[in-house]
Amino acid sequence: MTVSAIHQKLSKEVEEVSNEELREQSNRSSPYIKIAGDLWVIVAMIIMISAVTWLALAVSAGDYFNHSKAVRNAAVAGS
């Protein structure tokens, strides 16, 4: 097939699509877009929760290692 024949074939297929079919297609894809938006929000929340947890653990570990080993060993268990 030549390029012009392919172009003519595609042009006929495009012309056959009616406005109603396009509306139906857009209505079918709309819920997927909404779900994708919700998934991005959920992913952002998970990342924020992970960042806060990492920060809390980093501060806790920093407090632990800020003291000397003698102070850590002299502390009562669970303190």
mmCIF file of the N, C-alpha and C atoms, coordinates in Angstrom:
data_MODEL
# 
_entry.id   MODEL 
# 
loop_
_atom_site.group_PDB 
_atom_site.id 
_atom_site.type_symbol 
_atom_site.label_atom_id 
_atom_site.label_alt_id 
_atom_site.label_comp_id 
_atom_site.label_asym_id 
_atom_site.label_entity_id 
_atom_site.label_seq_id 
_atom_site.pdbx_PDB_ins_code 
_atom_site.Cartn_x 
_atom_site.Cartn_y 
_atom_site.Cartn_z 
_atom_site.occupancy 
_atom_site.B_iso_or_equiv 
_atom_site.pdbx_formal_charge 
_atom_site.auth_seq_id 
_atom_site.auth_comp_id 
_atom_site.auth_asym_id 
_atom_site.auth_atom_id 
_atom_site.pdbx_PDB_model_num 
ATOM 1   N N  . MET A 1 1  ? 0.840   -1.185 0.000  1.00 0.00 ? 1  MET A N  1 
ATOM 2   C CA . MET A 1 1  ? 0.000   0.000  0.000  1.00 0.00 ? 1  MET A CA 1 
ATOM 3   C C  . MET A 1 1  ? 0.882   1.245  0.000  1.00 0.00 ? 1  MET A C  1 
ATOM 4   N N  . THR A 1 2  ? 0.409   2.195  -0.717 1.00 0.00 ? 2  THR A N  1 
ATOM 5   C CA . THR A 1 2  ? 1.147   3.450  -0.750 1.00 0.00 ? 2  THR A CA 1 
ATOM 6   C C  . THR A 1 2  ? 0.695   4.323  0.414  1.00 0.00 ? 2  THR A C  1 
ATOM 7   N N  . VAL A 1 3  ? 1.458   5.349  0.617  1.00 0.00 ? 3  VAL A N  1 
ATOM 8   C CA . VAL A 1 3  ? 1.142   6.268  1.721  1.00 0.00 ? 3  VAL A CA 1 
ATOM 9   C C  . VAL A 1 3  ? -0.201  6.941  1.492  1.00 0.00 ? 3  VAL A C  1 
ATOM 10  N N  . SER A 1 4  ? -0.482  7.319  0.263  1.00 0.00 ? 4  SER A N  1 
ATOM 11  C CA . SER A 1 4  ? -1.752  7.993  -0.012 1.00 0.00 ? 4  SER A CA 1 
ATOM 12  C C  . SER A 1 4  ? -2.935  7.045  0.188  1.00 0.00 ? 4  SER A C  1 
ATOM 13  N N  . ALA A 1 5  ? -2.763  5.755  -0.118 1.00 0.00 ? 5  ALA A N  1 
ATOM 14  C CA . ALA A 1 5  ? -3.844  4.788  0.097  1.00 0.00 ? 5  ALA A CA 1 
ATOM 15  C C  . ALA A 1 5  ? -4.110  4.605  1.584  1.00 0.00 ? 5  ALA A C  1 
ATOM 16  N N  . ILE A 1 6  ? -3.049  4.538  2.362  1.00 0.00 ? 6  ILE A N  1 
ATOM 17  C CA . ILE A 1 6  ? -3.216  4.418  3.818  1.00 0.00 ? 6  ILE A CA 1 
ATOM 18  C C  . ILE A 1 6  ? -3.900  5.663  4.360  1.00 0.00 ? 6  ILE A C  1 
ATOM 19  N N  . HIS A 1 7  ? -3.496  6.822  3.865  1.00 0.00 ? 7  HIS A N  1 
ATOM 20  C CA . HIS A 1 7  ? -4.099  8.076  4.326  1.00 0.00 ? 7  HIS A CA 1 
ATOM 21  C C  . HIS A 1 7  ? -5.592  8.116  4.000  1.00 0.00 ? 7  HIS A C  1 
ATOM 22  N N  . GLN A 1 8  ? -5.960  7.681  2.801  1.00 0.00 ? 8  GLN A N  1 
ATOM 23  C CA . GLN A 1 8  ? -7.371  7.673  2.421  1.00 0.00 ? 8  GLN A CA 1 
ATOM 24  C C  . GLN A 1 8  ? -8.168  6.699  3.276  1.00 0.00 ? 8  GLN A C  1 
ATOM 25  N N  . LYS A 1 9  ? -7.594  5.543  3.550  1.00 0.00 ? 9  LYS A N  1 
ATOM 26  C CA . LYS A 1 9  ? -8.282  4.557  4.385  1.00 0.00 ? 9  LYS A CA 1 
ATOM 27  C C  . LYS A 1 9  ? -8.510  5.095  5.792  1.00 0.00 ? 9  LYS A C  1 
ATOM 28  N N  . LEU A 1 10 ? -7.485  5.713  6.370  1.00 0.00 ? 10 LEU A N  1 
ATOM 29  C CA . LEU A 1 10 ? -7.625  6.280  7.712  1.00 0.00 ? 10 LEU A CA 1 
ATOM 30  C C  . LEU A 1 10 ? -8.618  7.433  7.726  1.00 0.00 ? 10 LEU A C  1 
ATOM 31  N N  . SER A 1 11 ? -8.620  8.230  6.677  1.00 0.00 ? 11 SER A N  1 
ATOM 32  C CA . SER A 1 11 ? -9.562  9.349  6.598  1.00 0.00 ? 11 SER A CA 1 
ATOM 33  C C  . SER A 1 11 ? -11.002 8.854  6.586  1.00 0.00 ? 11 SER A C  1 
ATOM 34  N N  . LYS A 1 12 ? -11.272 7.767  5.858  1.00 0.00 ? 12 LYS A N  1 
ATOM 35  C CA . LYS A 1 12 ? -12.624 7.207  5.816  1.00 0.00 ? 12 LYS A CA 1 
ATOM 36  C C  . LYS A 1 12 ? -13.033 6.681  7.188  1.00 0.00 ? 12 LYS A C  1 
ATOM 37  N N  . GLU A 1 13 ? -12.079 6.032  7.898  1.00 0.00 ? 13 GLU A N  1 
ATOM 38  C CA . GLU A 1 13 ? -12.393 5.509  9.229  1.00 0.00 ? 13 GLU A CA 1 
ATOM 39  C C  . GLU A 1 13 ? -12.682 6.630  10.204 1.00 0.00 ? 13 GLU A C  1 
ATOM 40  N N  . VAL A 1 14 ? -11.945 7.722  10.096 1.00 0.00 ? 14 VAL A N  1 
ATOM 41  C CA . VAL A 1 14 ? -12.163 8.857  10.992 1.00 0.00 ? 14 VAL A CA 1 
ATOM 42  C C  . VAL A 1 14 ? -13.508 9.505  10.709 1.00 0.00 ? 14 VAL A C  1 
ATOM 43  N N  . GLU A 1 15 ? -13.873 9.615  9.451  1.00 0.00 ? 15 GLU A N  1 
ATOM 44  C CA . GLU A 1 15 ? -15.142 10.236 9.090  1.00 0.00 ? 15 GLU A CA 1 
ATOM 45  C C  . GLU A 1 15 ? -16.327 9.407  9.565  1.00 0.00 ? 15 GLU A C  1 
ATOM 46  N N  . GLU A 1 16 ? -16.160 8.088  9.676  1.00 0.00 ? 16 GLU A N  1 
ATOM 47  C CA . GLU A 1 16 ? -17.257 7.220  10.078 1.00 0.00 ? 16 GLU A CA 1 
ATOM 48  C C  . GLU A 1 16 ? -17.580 7.319  11.567 1.00 0.00 ? 16 GLU A C  1 
ATOM 49  N N  . VAL A 1 17 ? -16.681 7.859  12.364 1.00 0.00 ? 17 VAL A N  1 
ATOM 50  C CA . VAL A 1 17 ? -16.928 7.990  13.799 1.00 0.00 ? 17 VAL A CA 1 
ATOM 51  C C  . VAL A 1 17 ? -17.884 9.161  14.018 1.00 0.00 ? 17 VAL A C  1 
ATOM 52  N N  . SER A 1 18 ? -18.992 8.872  14.652 1.00 0.00 ? 18 SER A N  1 
ATOM 53  C CA . SER A 1 18 ? -19.988 9.927  14.867 1.00 0.00 ? 18 SER A CA 1 
ATOM 54  C C  . SER A 1 18 ? -19.731 10.634 16.191 1.00 0.00 ? 18 SER A C  1 
ATOM 55  N N  . ASN A 1 19 ? -20.418 11.733 16.360 1.00 0.00 ? 19 ASN A N  1 
ATOM 56  C CA . ASN A 1 19 ? -20.287 12.491 17.600 1.00 0.00 ? 19 ASN A CA 1 
ATOM 57  C C  . ASN A 1 19 ? -20.803 11.693 18.795 1.00 0.00 ? 19 ASN A C  1 
ATOM 58  N N  . GLU A 1 20 ? -21.849 10.922 18.578 1.00 0.00 ? 20 GLU A N  1 
ATOM 59  C CA . GLU A 1 20 ? -22.407 10.106 19.661 1.00 0.00 ? 20 GLU A CA 1 
ATOM 60  C C  . GLU A 1 20 ? -21.387 9.073  20.142 1.00 0.00 ? 20 GLU A C  1 
ATOM 61  N N  . GLU A 1 21 ? -20.687 8.458  19.200 1.00 0.00 ? 21 GLU A N  1 
ATOM 62  C CA . GLU A 1 21 ? -19.670 7.474  19.579 1.00 0.00 ? 21 GLU A CA 1 
ATOM 63  C C  . GLU A 1 21 ? -18.546 8.128  20.368 1.00 0.00 ? 21 GLU A C  1 
ATOM 64  N N  . LEU A 1 22 ? -18.176 9.334  19.965 1.00 0.00 ? 22 LEU A N  1 
ATOM 65  C CA . LEU A 1 22 ? -17.135 10.045 20.689 1.00 0.00 ? 22 LEU A CA 1 
ATOM 66  C C  . LEU A 1 22 ? -17.593 10.405 22.104 1.00 0.00 ? 22 LEU A C  1 
ATOM 67  N N  . ARG A 1 23 ? -18.860 10.811 22.238 1.00 0.00 ? 23 ARG A N  1 
ATOM 68  C CA . ARG A 1 23 ? -19.385 11.117 23.571 1.00 0.00 ? 23 ARG A CA 1 
ATOM 69  C C  . ARG A 1 23 ? -19.401 9.878  24.458 1.00 0.00 ? 23 ARG A C  1 
ATOM 70  N N  . GLU A 1 24 ? -19.820 8.751  23.891 1.00 0.00 ? 24 GLU A N  1 
ATOM 71  C CA . GLU A 1 24 ? -19.831 7.501  24.659 1.00 0.00 ? 24 GLU A CA 1 
ATOM 72  C C  . GLU A 1 24 ? -18.432 7.114  25.098 1.00 0.00 ? 24 GLU A C  1 
ATOM 73  N N  . GLN A 1 25 ? -17.471 7.286  24.209 1.00 0.00 ? 25 GLN A N  1 
ATOM 74  C CA . GLN A 1 25 ? -16.094 6.949  24.553 1.00 0.00 ? 25 GLN A CA 1 
ATOM 75  C C  . GLN A 1 25 ? -15.565 7.856  25.658 1.00 0.00 ? 25 GLN A C  1 
ATOM 76  N N  . SER A 1 26 ? -15.891 9.132  25.604 1.00 0.00 ? 26 SER A N  1 
ATOM 77  C CA . SER A 1 26 ? -15.415 10.047 26.640 1.00 0.00 ? 26 SER A CA 1 
ATOM 78  C C  . SER A 1 26 ? -16.085 9.756  27.980 1.00 0.00 ? 26 SER A C  1 
ATOM 79  N N  . ASN A 1 27 ? -17.343 9.324  27.959 1.00 0.00 ? 27 ASN A N  1 
ATOM 80  C CA . ASN A 1 27 ? -18.027 8.969  29.205 1.00 0.00 ? 27 ASN A CA 1 
ATOM 81  C C  . ASN A 1 27 ? -17.462 7.689  29.806 1.00 0.00 ? 27 ASN A C  1 
ATOM 82  N N  . ARG A 1 28 ? -17.007 6.767  28.961 1.00 0.00 ? 28 ARG A N  1 
ATOM 83  C CA . ARG A 1 28 ? -16.411 5.531  29.465 1.00 0.00 ? 28 ARG A CA 1 
ATOM 84  C C  . ARG A 1 28 ? -15.044 5.795  30.082 1.00 0.00 ? 28 ARG A C  1 
ATOM 85  N N  . SER A 1 29 ? -14.260 6.714  29.550 1.00 0.00 ? 29 SER A N  1 
ATOM 86  C CA . SER A 1 29 ? -12.915 6.952  30.053 1.00 0.00 ? 29 SER A CA 1 
ATOM 87  C C  . SER A 1 29 ? -12.899 7.912  31.239 1.00 0.00 ? 29 SER A C  1 
ATOM 88  N N  . SER A 1 30 ? -13.966 8.656  31.447 1.00 0.00 ? 30 SER A N  1 
ATOM 89  C CA . SER A 1 30 ? -14.011 9.634  32.537 1.00 0.00 ? 30 SER A CA 1 
ATOM 90  C C  . SER A 1 30 ? -13.829 9.007  33.919 1.00 0.00 ? 30 SER A C  1 
ATOM 91  N N  . PRO A 1 31 ? -14.482 7.891  34.251 1.00 0.00 ? 31 PRO A N  1 
ATOM 92  C CA . PRO A 1 31 ? -14.256 7.294  35.581 1.00 0.00 ? 31 PRO A CA 1 
ATOM 93  C C  . PRO A 1 31 ? -12.807 6.865  35.801 1.00 0.00 ? 31 PRO A C  1 
ATOM 94  N N  . TYR A 1 32 ? -12.135 6.432  34.734 1.00 0.00 ? 32 TYR A N  1 
ATOM 95  C CA . TYR A 1 32 ? -10.736 6.029  34.877 1.00 0.00 ? 32 TYR A CA 1 
ATOM 96  C C  . TYR A 1 32 ? -9.859  7.216  35.253 1.00 0.00 ? 32 TYR A C  1 
ATOM 97  N N  . ILE A 1 33 ? -10.161 8.366  34.698 1.00 0.00 ? 33 ILE A N  1 
ATOM 98  C CA . ILE A 1 33 ? -9.400  9.566  35.028 1.00 0.00 ? 33 ILE A CA 1 
ATOM 99  C C  . ILE A 1 33 ? -9.629  9.944  36.482 1.00 0.00 ? 33 ILE A C  1 
ATOM 100 N N  . LYS A 1 34 ? -10.871 9.825  36.964 1.00 0.00 ? 34 LYS A N  1 
ATOM 101 C CA . LYS A 1 34 ? -11.170 10.142 38.359 1.00 0.00 ? 34 LYS A CA 1 
ATOM 102 C C  . LYS A 1 34 ? -10.454 9.173  39.303 1.00 0.00 ? 34 LYS A C  1 
ATOM 103 N N  . ILE A 1 35 ? -10.453 7.893  38.947 1.00 0.00 ? 35 ILE A N  1 
ATOM 104 C CA . ILE A 1 35 ? -9.776  6.895  39.782 1.00 0.00 ? 35 ILE A CA 1 
ATOM 105 C C  . ILE A 1 35 ? -8.276  7.171  39.809 1.00 0.00 ? 35 ILE A C  1 
ATOM 106 N N  . ALA A 1 36 ? -7.715  7.533  38.667 1.00 0.00 ? 36 ALA A N  1 
ATOM 107 C CA . ALA A 1 36 ? -6.280  7.838  38.617 1.00 0.00 ? 36 ALA A CA 1 
ATOM 108 C C  . ALA A 1 36 ? -5.943  9.026  39.509 1.00 0.00 ? 36 ALA A C  1 
ATOM 109 N N  . GLY A 1 37 ? -6.798  10.030 39.524 1.00 0.00 ? 37 GLY A N  1 
ATOM 110 C CA . GLY A 1 37 ? -6.583  11.183 40.406 1.00 0.00 ? 37 GLY A CA 1 
ATOM 111 C C  . GLY A 1 37 ? -6.618  10.782 41.871 1.00 0.00 ? 37 GLY A C  1 
ATOM 112 N N  . ASP A 1 38 ? -7.570  9.927  42.219 1.00 0.00 ? 38 ASP A N  1 
ATOM 113 C CA . ASP A 1 38 ? -7.656  9.446  43.599 1.00 0.00 ? 38 ASP A CA 1 
ATOM 114 C C  . ASP A 1 38 ? -6.425  8.636  43.981 1.00 0.00 ? 38 ASP A C  1 
ATOM 115 N N  . LEU A 1 39 ? -5.923  7.838  43.056 1.00 0.00 ? 39 LEU A N  1 
ATOM 116 C CA . LEU A 1 39 ? -4.724  7.044  43.338 1.00 0.00 ? 39 LEU A CA 1 
ATOM 117 C C  . LEU A 1 39 ? -3.506  7.940  43.573 1.00 0.00 ? 39 LEU A C  1 
ATOM 118 N N  . TRP A 1 40 ? -3.395  9.042  42.817 1.00 0.00 ? 40 TRP A N  1 
ATOM 119 C CA . TRP A 1 40 ? -2.291  9.966  43.046 1.00 0.00 ? 40 TRP A CA 1 
ATOM 120 C C  . TRP A 1 40 ? -2.377  10.582 44.445 1.00 0.00 ? 40 TRP A C  1 
ATOM 121 N N  . VAL A 1 41 ? -3.583  10.905 44.895 1.00 0.00 ? 41 VAL A N  1 
ATOM 122 C CA . VAL A 1 41 ? -3.756  11.471 46.238 1.00 0.00 ? 41 VAL A CA 1 
ATOM 123 C C  . VAL A 1 41 ? -3.356  10.440 47.300 1.00 0.00 ? 41 VAL A C  1 
ATOM 124 N N  . ILE A 1 42 ? -3.759  9.201  47.106 1.00 0.00 ? 42 ILE A N  1 
ATOM 125 C CA . ILE A 1 42 ? -3.411  8.141  48.062 1.00 0.00 ? 42 ILE A CA 1 
ATOM 126 C C  . ILE A 1 42 ? -1.899  7.940  48.106 1.00 0.00 ? 42 ILE A C  1 
ATOM 127 N N  . VAL A 1 43 ? -1.266  7.929  46.948 1.00 0.00 ? 43 VAL A N  1 
ATOM 128 C CA . VAL A 1 43 ? 0.196   7.763  46.901 1.00 0.00 ? 43 VAL A CA 1 
ATOM 129 C C  . VAL A 1 43 ? 0.885   8.932  47.603 1.00 0.00 ? 43 VAL A C  1 
ATOM 130 N N  . ALA A 1 44 ? 0.397   10.135 47.404 1.00 0.00 ? 44 ALA A N  1 
ATOM 131 C CA . ALA A 1 44 ? 0.988   11.298 48.068 1.00 0.00 ? 44 ALA A CA 1 
ATOM 132 C C  . ALA A 1 44 ? 0.851   11.177 49.579 1.00 0.00 ? 44 ALA A C  1 
ATOM 133 N N  . MET A 1 45 ? -0.290  10.698 50.069 1.00 0.00 ? 45 MET A N  1 
ATOM 134 C CA . MET A 1 45 ? -0.468  10.528 51.507 1.00 0.00 ? 45 MET A CA 1 
ATOM 135 C C  . MET A 1 45 ? 0.478   9.467  52.061 1.00 0.00 ? 45 MET A C  1 
ATOM 136 N N  . ILE A 1 46 ? 0.656   8.372  51.331 1.00 0.00 ? 46 ILE A N  1 
ATOM 137 C CA . ILE A 1 46 ? 1.561   7.317  51.779 1.00 0.00 ? 46 ILE A CA 1 
ATOM 138 C C  . ILE A 1 46 ? 2.990   7.846  51.867 1.00 0.00 ? 46 ILE A C  1 
ATOM 139 N N  . ILE A 1 47 ? 3.395   8.622  50.880 1.00 0.00 ? 47 ILE A N  1 
ATOM 140 C CA . ILE A 1 47 ? 4.750   9.190  50.898 1.00 0.00 ? 47 ILE A CA 1 
ATOM 141 C C  . ILE A 1 47 ? 4.915   10.155 52.065 1.00 0.00 ? 47 ILE A C  1 
ATOM 142 N N  . MET A 1 48 ? 3.900   10.964 52.338 1.00 0.00 ? 48 MET A N  1 
ATOM 143 C CA . MET A 1 48 ? 3.996   11.904 53.460 1.00 0.00 ? 48 MET A CA 1 
ATOM 144 C C  . MET A 1 48 ? 4.058   11.167 54.799 1.00 0.00 ? 48 MET A C  1 
ATOM 145 N N  . ILE A 1 49 ? 3.257   10.120 54.951 1.00 0.00 ? 49 ILE A N  1 
ATOM 146 C CA . ILE A 1 49 ? 3.288   9.341  56.189 1.00 0.00 ? 49 ILE A CA 1 
ATOM 147 C C  . ILE A 1 49 ? 4.655   8.680  56.352 1.00 0.00 ? 49 ILE A C  1 
ATOM 148 N N  . SER A 1 50 ? 5.210   8.170  55.263 1.00 0.00 ? 50 SER A N  1 
ATOM 149 C CA . SER A 1 50 ? 6.536   7.550  55.314 1.00 0.00 ? 50 SER A CA 1 
ATOM 150 C C  . SER A 1 50 ? 7.600   8.568  55.703 1.00 0.00 ? 50 SER A C  1 
ATOM 151 N N  . ALA A 1 51 ? 7.507   9.775  55.173 1.00 0.00 ? 51 ALA A N  1 
ATOM 152 C CA . ALA A 1 51 ? 8.483   10.816 55.490 1.00 0.00 ? 51 ALA A CA 1 
ATOM 153 C C  . ALA A 1 51 ? 8.414   11.209 56.962 1.00 0.00 ? 51 ALA A C  1 
ATOM 154 N N  . VAL A 1 52 ? 7.213   11.343 57.495 1.00 0.00 ? 52 VAL A N  1 
ATOM 155 C CA . VAL A 1 52 ? 7.059   11.706 58.909 1.00 0.00 ? 52 VAL A CA 1 
ATOM 156 C C  . VAL A 1 52 ? 7.582   10.586 59.804 1.00 0.00 ? 52 VAL A C  1 
ATOM 157 N N  . THR A 1 53 ? 7.288   9.336  59.437 1.00 0.00 ? 53 THR A N  1 
ATOM 158 C CA . THR A 1 53 ? 7.783   8.200  60.214 1.00 0.00 ? 53 THR A CA 1 
ATOM 159 C C  . THR A 1 53 ? 9.303   8.148  60.175 1.00 0.00 ? 53 THR A C  1 
ATOM 160 N N  . TRP A 1 54 ? 9.890   8.345  58.996 1.00 0.00 ? 54 TRP A N  1 
ATOM 161 C CA . TRP A 1 54 ? 11.348  8.349  58.873 1.00 0.00 ? 54 TRP A CA 1 
ATOM 162 C C  . TRP A 1 54 ? 11.956  9.458  59.721 1.00 0.00 ? 54 TRP A C  1 
ATOM 163 N N  . LEU A 1 55 ? 11.346  10.628 59.716 1.00 0.00 ? 55 LEU A N  1 
ATOM 164 C CA . LEU A 1 55 ? 11.857  11.752 60.501 1.00 0.00 ? 55 LEU A CA 1 
ATOM 165 C C  . LEU A 1 55 ? 11.791  11.450 61.994 1.00 0.00 ? 55 LEU A C  1 
ATOM 166 N N  . ALA A 1 56 ? 10.683  10.859 62.454 1.00 0.00 ? 56 ALA A N  1 
ATOM 167 C CA . ALA A 1 56 ? 10.553  10.513 63.873 1.00 0.00 ? 56 ALA A CA 1 
ATOM 168 C C  . ALA A 1 56 ? 11.599  9.476  64.276 1.00 0.00 ? 56 ALA A C  1 
ATOM 169 N N  . LEU A 1 57 ? 11.834  8.485  63.438 1.00 0.00 ? 57 LEU A N  1 
ATOM 170 C CA . LEU A 1 57 ? 12.847  7.474  63.743 1.00 0.00 ? 57 LEU A CA 1 
ATOM 171 C C  . LEU A 1 57 ? 14.249  8.076  63.738 1.00 0.00 ? 57 LEU A C  1 
ATOM 172 N N  . ALA A 1 58 ? 14.506  9.001  62.831 1.00 0.00 ? 58 ALA A N  1 
ATOM 173 C CA . ALA A 1 58 ? 15.814  9.644  62.770 1.00 0.00 ? 58 ALA A CA 1 
ATOM 174 C C  . ALA A 1 58 ? 16.076  10.469 64.027 1.00 0.00 ? 58 ALA A C  1 
ATOM 175 N N  . VAL A 1 59 ? 15.064  11.186 64.494 1.00 0.00 ? 59 VAL A N  1 
ATOM 176 C CA . VAL A 1 59 ? 15.217  11.982 65.712 1.00 0.00 ? 59 VAL A CA 1 
ATOM 177 C C  . VAL A 1 59 ? 15.427  11.063 66.914 1.00 0.00 ? 59 VAL A C  1 
ATOM 178 N N  . SER A 1 60 ? 14.675  9.980  66.971 1.00 0.00 ? 60 SER A N  1 
ATOM 179 C CA . SER A 1 60 ? 14.813  9.027  68.072 1.00 0.00 ? 60 SER A CA 1 
ATOM 180 C C  . SER A 1 60 ? 16.204  8.401  68.095 1.00 0.00 ? 60 SER A C  1 
ATOM 181 N N  . ALA A 1 61 ? 16.686  7.988  66.937 1.00 0.00 ? 61 ALA A N  1 
ATOM 182 C CA . ALA A 1 61 ? 18.026  7.408  66.867 1.00 0.00 ? 61 ALA A CA 1 
ATOM 183 C C  . ALA A 1 61 ? 19.088  8.451  67.194 1.00 0.00 ? 61 ALA A C  1 
ATOM 184 N N  . GLY A 1 62 ? 18.878  9.671  66.768 1.00 0.00 ? 62 GLY A N  1 
ATOM 185 C CA . GLY A 1 62 ? 19.821  10.747 67.093 1.00 0.00 ? 62 GLY A CA 1 
ATOM 186 C C  . GLY A 1 62 ? 19.887  11.004 68.578 1.00 0.00 ? 62 GLY A C  1 
ATOM 187 N N  . ASP A 1 63 ? 18.741  10.993 69.242 1.00 0.00 ? 63 ASP A N  1 
ATOM 188 C CA . ASP A 1 63 ? 18.727  11.171 70.698 1.00 0.00 ? 63 ASP A CA 1 
ATOM 189 C C  . ASP A 1 63 ? 19.462  10.035 71.400 1.00 0.00 ? 63 ASP A C  1 
ATOM 190 N N  . TYR A 1 64 ? 19.276  8.823  70.912 1.00 0.00 ? 64 TYR A N  1 
ATOM 191 C CA . TYR A 1 64 ? 19.911  7.659  71.530 1.00 0.00 ? 64 TYR A CA 1 
ATOM 192 C C  . TYR A 1 64 ? 21.428  7.746  71.412 1.00 0.00 ? 64 TYR A C  1 
ATOM 193 N N  . PHE A 1 65 ? 21.924  8.045  70.226 1.00 0.00 ? 65 PHE A N  1 
ATOM 194 C CA . PHE A 1 65 ? 23.367  8.058  70.015 1.00 0.00 ? 65 PHE A CA 1 
ATOM 195 C C  . PHE A 1 65 ? 24.011  9.384  70.405 1.00 0.00 ? 65 PHE A C  1 
ATOM 196 N N  . ASN A 1 66 ? 23.244  10.348 70.834 1.00 0.00 ? 66 ASN A N  1 
ATOM 197 C CA . ASN A 1 66 ? 23.783  11.627 71.271 1.00 0.00 ? 66 ASN A CA 1 
ATOM 198 C C  . ASN A 1 66 ? 24.489  11.481 72.618 1.00 0.00 ? 66 ASN A C  1 
ATOM 199 N N  . HIS A 1 67 ? 24.055  10.532 73.425 1.00 0.00 ? 67 HIS A N  1 
ATOM 200 C CA . HIS A 1 67 ? 24.669  10.316 74.737 1.00 0.00 ? 67 HIS A CA 1 
ATOM 201 C C  . HIS A 1 67 ? 25.829  9.336  74.609 1.00 0.00 ? 67 HIS A C  1 
ATOM 202 N N  . SER A 1 68 ? 26.718  9.372  75.606 1.00 0.00 ? 68 SER A N  1 
ATOM 203 C CA . SER A 1 68 ? 27.869  8.474  75.566 1.00 0.00 ? 68 SER A CA 1 
ATOM 204 C C  . SER A 1 68 ? 27.434  7.039  75.871 1.00 0.00 ? 68 SER A C  1 
ATOM 205 N N  . LYS A 1 69 ? 28.295  6.100  75.539 1.00 0.00 ? 69 LYS A N  1 
ATOM 206 C CA . LYS A 1 69 ? 27.973  4.691  75.760 1.00 0.00 ? 69 LYS A CA 1 
ATOM 207 C C  . LYS A 1 69 ? 27.834  4.408  77.253 1.00 0.00 ? 69 LYS A C  1 
ATOM 208 N N  . ALA A 1 70 ? 28.611  5.067  78.095 1.00 0.00 ? 70 ALA A N  1 
ATOM 209 C CA . ALA A 1 70 ? 28.518  4.854  79.548 1.00 0.00 ? 70 ALA A CA 1 
ATOM 210 C C  . ALA A 1 70 ? 27.142  5.268  80.054 1.00 0.00 ? 70 ALA A C  1 
ATOM 211 N N  . VAL A 1 71 ? 26.607  6.369  79.564 1.00 0.00 ? 71 VAL A N  1 
ATOM 212 C CA . VAL A 1 71 ? 25.278  6.838  79.996 1.00 0.00 ? 71 VAL A CA 1 
ATOM 213 C C  . VAL A 1 71 ? 24.214  5.848  79.515 1.00 0.00 ? 71 VAL A C  1 
ATOM 214 N N  . ARG A 1 72 ? 24.345  5.351  78.283 1.00 0.00 ? 72 ARG A N  1 
ATOM 215 C CA . ARG A 1 72 ? 23.371  4.418  77.750 1.00 0.00 ? 72 ARG A CA 1 
ATOM 216 C C  . ARG A 1 72 ? 23.381  3.117  78.540 1.00 0.00 ? 72 ARG A C  1 
ATOM 217 N N  . ASN A 1 73 ? 24.566  2.621  78.913 1.00 0.00 ? 73 ASN A N  1 
ATOM 218 C CA . ASN A 1 73 ? 24.671  1.377  79.660 1.00 0.00 ? 73 ASN A CA 1 
ATOM 219 C C  . ASN A 1 73 ? 24.186  1.540  81.098 1.00 0.00 ? 73 ASN A C  1 
ATOM 220 N N  . ALA A 1 74 ? 24.313  2.727  81.655 1.00 0.00 ? 74 ALA A N  1 
ATOM 221 C CA . ALA A 1 74 ? 23.915  2.950  83.045 1.00 0.00 ? 74 ALA A CA 1 
ATOM 222 C C  . ALA A 1 74 ? 22.396  3.148  83.172 1.00 0.00 ? 74 ALA A C  1 
ATOM 223 N N  . ALA A 1 75 ? 21.719  3.387  82.084 1.00 0.00 ? 75 ALA A N  1 
ATOM 224 C CA . ALA A 1 75 ? 20.289  3.640  82.123 1.00 0.00 ? 75 ALA A CA 1 
ATOM 225 C C  . ALA A 1 75 ? 19.539  2.362  82.466 1.00 0.00 ? 75 ALA A C  1 
ATOM 226 N N  . VAL A 1 76 ? 18.406  2.525  83.131 1.00 0.00 ? 76 VAL A N  1 
ATOM 227 C CA . VAL A 1 76 ? 17.555  1.392  83.482 1.00 0.00 ? 76 VAL A CA 1 
ATOM 228 C C  . VAL A 1 76 ? 16.899  0.889  82.205 1.00 0.00 ? 76 VAL A C  1 
ATOM 229 N N  . ALA A 1 77 ? 16.745  -0.410 82.098 1.00 0.00 ? 77 ALA A N  1 
ATOM 230 C CA . ALA A 1 77 ? 16.139  -0.990 80.903 1.00 0.00 ? 77 ALA A CA 1 
ATOM 231 C C  . ALA A 1 77 ? 14.731  -0.444 80.692 1.00 0.00 ? 77 ALA A C  1 
ATOM 232 N N  . GLY A 1 78 ? 14.439  -0.041 79.490 1.00 0.00 ? 78 GLY A N  1 
ATOM 233 C CA . GLY A 1 78 ? 13.118  0.482  79.149 1.00 0.00 ? 78 GLY A CA 1 
ATOM 234 C C  . GLY A 1 78 ? 12.977  1.966  79.346 1.00 0.00 ? 78 GLY A C  1 
ATOM 235 N N  . SER A 1 79 ? 14.029  2.652  79.737 1.00 0.00 ? 79 SER A N  1 
ATOM 236 C CA . SER A 1 79 ? 13.920  4.095  79.965 1.00 0.00 ? 79 SER A CA 1 
ATOM 237 C C  . SER A 1 79 ? 14.274  4.883  78.731 1.00 0.00 ? 79 SER A C  1 
# 
